[in-house]
Amino acid sequence: MNIIEQKLVRRQRRHWRVRKNVLGTAEQPRLSVCRSLKHIRAQIIDDLKGLTVCAVSTQSPEIKKSIKSGGNIASAKEVGKKLAELALGKGIKKVVFDRGCFPFHGRIKALAESARQAGLKF
């Protein structure tokens, strides 16, 4: 197994380790975060129904025009704030945070803190 395959396997194991403890329900859906080098995406998911309640990305038109780059902390804060507004508009106040395979610092932490400041509880 080469280095790239090993990195992928380790990433999948970290993701499975997080996901086995996190489940989104209708009362408390899952806030899932995915980041790449250029963008960050977040969505609120009801796992029991298999339904995405709302989603926001740095590629969304309302976010894209207000940021310069999608791969920085400022854009992650904008995504978190917009996602919280959409969730509160749909009556969702509490969520379970799913960081995926990413460590809780940098852009992931900025998104989570801005969502909390905008009114989501987790």
C-alpha positions, 0 to 999 in steps of 0.5 A, spaced: 500 500 500 503 506 497 502 513 501 496 516 498 492 509 499 494 509 507 492 517 507 485 515 504 484 509 509 486 513 515 482 519 513 476 514 512 477 510 519 477 517 523 471 519 519 468 512 521 470 513 528 466 520 529 460 517 525 459 511 529 457 516 535 453 521 531 446 520 529 441 526 526 434 525 528 428 530 526 428 533 533 436 534 533 439 533 526 446 532 524 450 538 522 455 535 517 462 539 515 466 538 509 472 542 507 477 542 501 483 547 500 478 552 496 471 551 499 467 549 505 461 546 505 456 544 511 449 541 511 444 539 516 441 532 515 436 528 518 439 521 518 432 517 520 429 520 514 435 520 509 433 528 508 438 534 507 434 539 511 438 545 508 445 546 505 450 552 504 457 552 501 462 557 499 460 556 492 453 558 493 451 564 490 449 568 496 456 567 499 460 567 493 459 574 492 460 576 499 467 573 500 474 573 496 476 566 497 473 560 499 478 557 503 479 561 509 477 562 516 472 568 514 469 564 509 467 559 514 464 564 519 460 566 513 458 559 511 456 558 519 452 564 520 448 563 513 447 556 515 444 557 522 439 563 519 437 557 514 436 552 520 432 557 525 428 559 519 426 552 518 425 551 526 431 547 528 435 550 534 439 544 536 443 540 532 449 534 533 456 537 530 459 532 525 466 534 524 467 528 519 475 526 519 477 533 520 480 536 526 476 541 530 480 547 529 481 552 524 476 553 519 472 547 522 472 551 529 470 558 526 464 555 522 462 552 529 463 558 533 459 562 528 453 557 527 453 558 535 453 565 535 448 566 530 443 561 535 444 554 533 445 550 540 450 544 540 
